[in-house]
Amino acid sequence: MLQISPSVYRSILILQTKFIGDIVLASALAKNLQLQYPGVRIVFLCEAHFAGFLTAHGIASEVVPFSRAKMRGSPLERGRELFRMVRTLRRHRFDMTVDITDSKTSRIISGLVNAPVRVGYFPTERPLRWHERQPANVRMKPFGFGKKHYLYRYLSPLEALGIDLRVRAPAIRPLPFETTRVLALLARHQIQPNAFVAVHAGASFAGRRWQPERFAETIDRIVRETGLRVVLVGGPDEVEATDRIMAAAKTPVVNLAGTLRLEMLLALLREARLFLGNESGPMHMAAAAGTPVVGLFGLTNPVLWAPVGVPSISLRPSMPCDCIGGDLCRRTDPSKACCVWRLEVDPVVDAALELLARTEMVLEAAV
């Protein structure tokens, strides 16, 4: 383990080039580093549209953004974007880089930035080829502190650096003015805070999205049993799923998909009584906001990706999965497998009602 005086570290780069759920989990790493090294400057390398969220909530002092579209473009586009990123990062003269992306590109960037302390995984998630190298001089375990959840993959740098784990789960609270905006929005729809279920029916791949018609039936039954309202959330590319829910649901539903920035979405999730949705970034946002979660999983293992820090129930069909996705499904890839389609409505409704009852008792005790 590496033991260095906290005064040594003035600036730390965290390479997290994945998605919003990964960003949320990585926020716990940033918070622990801030506590260990008071006054340190935390900079994230991440996709451009996460920048405002990270800086507004104090997760990062600054963000160096990149374009995923360019990194997936032609070799010339990738080369230009990589050159721009590295040039910008080298200007910061980082004391430490922490590579929790663990990709070929992130290792190249970490090596080119060449901070005095470079933290990286060993072994890497995918074995290095003969022409690749791990530029880290501080090597961390694939999962830290003896745990197996992906949160502890992103907390593993702390163990490698000999830092005590003080913050064990992401906790991201909304900005006051975003809460004010959300309360006004809810009032326009005649919805009280803590009296609605936030439902997220989207995901990055069609096979990871539970059927909208099943969401609709589940919503109808939850509303009938509890009297709670329902608000649909999601990104602009997820409106097709929410439109199908709106068409199938028999109870009134408020559809806000495609209308909320991440900062406002967090504030809305904070006001929800319950979050119900596919395994996705908003699920982890809801948990970080402090809202109970029912998460719907397919091939992705909840042991690795379940919501953390709040009361939750993760549902997953029995495995191995009898494939029902046909040509759409890639059975060995959790991001392209349709196993979640095998979840029936009854267990999802039962889980939502159980979690509502369990957390209602906690709320009454708090009062």
N, C-alpha and C positions, 0 to 999 in steps of 0.2 A: 504494500500500500504506500501511497505517496502522501507524506505529511509536509505541508508547506505553510508558512505563515500567511494568514488571511490578507495581510497588507500587500502581498505579492500580486494578487489578482485585481486588476482594475477593469479588465474587459474580457468577457467570455462570449464566444460564438457557439450557438446551438444550431446544428444542422438538422432541421426537421422539415423535409420537403414533401411530406405526405399530406393527409387530409385533416379536416377539422376535428374529427375524433382523436387523431393522433396528437394534434396541437393541444387539445384539452388535457389529455393525459400528460403530455410533456410540461404543462404548466406547473405541475407539482415538482418536477425537477427544477424548474426556474425558481420557484419559491424557496426551495431548500438551499439553492446556491445563494440567493439573496440574503437569507438568514445567516448563512455561514460566512459570507464575505460582505459585510455591510458597505454600502456605497458602490458595489460592483456594477458595471454596466453590462447588462445582458442583451445581446443582439441575436435575433433569430434570422436564419435563412429559410424562407418559406414562400409559398405562392402569394402573389401580389394581393389578392383580395382578402387575405387573412391579416394584413398589416394593421389596419385600423382596430380590429378586435384585440390584437395582442398589445398594442401600445395603450389603447384606451383603458384596458383593465390592469395595467401595470405588470403584465406578464413579461414584457420586453421593454427595454428603454428605446430600442430602435429595431426596425426590420429592414433587412436587405432582401428585396423581392426578386422573384424570378418568374418567368412565363413558362408554364407547363406546355402550352401549345408550341412554343418555340423549341423547347427541349425535345419535343416529339416530332419536330419538323425535319427538314432536309439536313444533311450533314453540315452545310454552310450555316443554316440557322442555329443549329445546336452549338457549333463552334463559336459563333458570335455571342450567343447568350452566355456560354460558359466563360468566355474571355471577359465579358462585361462584369459578370458576377465576381470572378476572381480579382479583377482589377479593383473593384469597389471594396471587396473584403480586405484586401491587403493594405488598403489605406488606413484601416482601423488599427493595425498593429496589435492584434489580439494577444493576450497572455495565454489563453487557453481556447482550444476548439473541442467541442463535444459532438461526436458524430453518432446520433441515434437513428439516422436514416439507414445506415449500413448498406449502401448501394455502391456500385462501381463509380458512379459520378460523385457521390458524396465523399468517397475516399480520395478521389482525384483532387477535389476541392480542398479537403483537409490538408493533403500533402502540399498543395500549391500555396495555401495560406501560410503554412509552416510556422504556426505559433510554437513557443517554447514547450508548452504542454499540450499534447494531442491525445484525446481519449477516444478509444474505439473498441469495438467488440472483438473478442478472440475466444473461440473461433467465430468467424463471420457467419451470417445466416446462410449464405451460399458459399461453398468452398472457393477460395481464390484460384484463378487460373495461373498458369506458369508465368504469364507476363504481368500479373497484377501483384500488388503488395499492400500490406496494411501499414499506413504511415503512422499509426498511433505509437506513442512511447509510454502511454498508460493504457493497459489492456483490461477491459472489463468483461465480466461474465455475460452470457446471453440473457440471463435473468438474475437480478440482484436480490440479496437478503433472503435467499432460500425460497422464493416465491415463483409462481408460474404465470401469473397474470401479466398482460402486456404493460400495465402500469409499472410493474417492477422491471420490465425490460428498459423502460425509460428512466427509472430511478437507479438502475445499475451503476451509472457513473459515480454516484455518491459513495457507494461501497468501495469502488476502485480507488477513490480519492481519500478514503478514510473519514468520510463525513457522516455524522450521525443523522439518521432519518427522523426529521421533526414533523414534516407534513406528509401524511400517508395517503392522501387522496386529494384530487383537484377540488378546489372550492373557489368558484368565480362568481362574484356577486354583481348584479347589474348596476349600471351607472344611474344615479338618482334621476337625471332628466329623461333617461330612457324608460325608467319605471313610470314616470309621470305621463309620458306619451302612451305607454301601454295601457295604463289605467283609463286614460281618456278614450282610447280605441275600444276597450272592453265596454265602457259605459255607453258608447254609441251603439253597440250591439246588445245592450241591456244584459251584460254578463258581469257577475260579481267576482272579485278575486277569490281564489281558492274554492271556486264553485264550478269549475269546468275541467274537462279532460283534454289535454293537448294530444292530438293524434298525428303521427308522421307516417305516411304510407309510402314514402319514397326510399330509394337506395340507388347506388351507382349503376346497378345492373338489374335488368328486369327479373331475373331469377331470384334475386334477394328481396323482392317486394312481395309481401303477402298479398293475396288476391284482394283487390278493392271491394269486391262484392262481399267477401268475408269480413273486411273491416266494417262495411256498412251494417251487416247483420249484428256484429259485435257492438257497434255504437248504439243501435236501436235497443238492444237488450240492456246495456249499461244504463242508458238514459231512463228506460222504463223502470229499472230496479232502484236507481239512486236519485233521479231528478236532476242530475248534473247536466250542464251544457257541454257541448263538444266544439272544439276549435281545431280545424285542420291547418297544419303548417308544412312548409317545404319550400324548396327552391323553385326558380322559374321553370326548370326542366322537369318538374314533378307535378305540374298542374294536370296532366292527363289522368294520373292516378286519382287525384282529389276530385276531378270532374266526374269520374266514374263512381266514386263514393257518394258524391252529391246526388247523382242520378238514381242510385240504388237505395239510399237511406230513406226511411220513412219518417224520421224525426228531423226537426230543423237543425242544421249544422252551419256553423260560420266557417267559411273557407278563406284563409289568409295566405294560402300558398303563393309564393312568388312575390309577396308584397313587403317582406320584412328583411332588413339588413341583419347581419349576425348579432350586432349589439342589441337590437330591439327584440330579436328572437329570444335571446337569453333572458331579457326582462319578462317577456311573455311566459316563458317556461317556468320562471321563478314564481309567477302568480298562479300556475296551474295546480290543481289538486292531485293530478296524476298525469304521467306521460305514458302513452301507449304507442309503440312503433317498432319498426324493423331495426335490426342491429345496424347502427349508422352513427354519423357524427352528431345529429341532434339528440340521440339517446344519451350520449356522453355529456353533451351540453346540459341536458335536463338534470342529470345526476350532479354535475358540478354546481348547478344552480340551487340544489337542495331539494329537488322534487322527486317523489317516489316514482319508480320506473317499472313498467312491464315491457320487457324486450323480447322480440321474436327473432329466433335464430334458425339458420339452416345448417349448412356444412360447417360454418364457423363455430368453434367450440366456445361456449360461454365461460369455461374455465379460464380461457385466455382473454376474453373480451367482454365479460359481463359488466354492467354498470357498477361503479364503486362509490362508497361513501354515503349511500342512502338506502332505505328499505327498497328492495327490488325483488322481482321474480323473473327469471329467464326461462323461456319456453323453447323447446327444441324437439323435433320429431325423433322417434327412435332411430338409432343407427345400427348397422349400415342402412343407408337410404335406398329404397326401391325407386329407381329413377323414373320420374314422371315428366321430366323436362324435354325429352326427345333430343333433337339436334341442338337445341339451345344450351343444353347443360354440359358443363365440363366437370366431371365428377370429382376430380382431384383438386380443383381450384375453388376455394370458398367464395371468391369474388365472382365466380361464373357457374355456380351450382344452384339448382332450384329446389333444394330440400325443404325450404320454408313453406312451399306450397302444400306440403303434406300436413301442416298444422290444421286442426279442426277448430271450429268456432267455440265449442263448449269449454275446452280447457283455457282458452284465452279470456273468455268472460269470467270463468271461475277465478282465474288468477287476478283479474282486475278487481273483482268484488272482494276477494280475500285481502288484497293489499290495501284497498280502501278501508276495510273494516279494521285491519291491523293498525294502520296509521291514524285512523280516527281516534282510537284509544290513546295513542301517544299525544295527539293534539289536545284531547280532553284533559289528560294528565298535566300537560304544560299550562293549561288555563287554570 
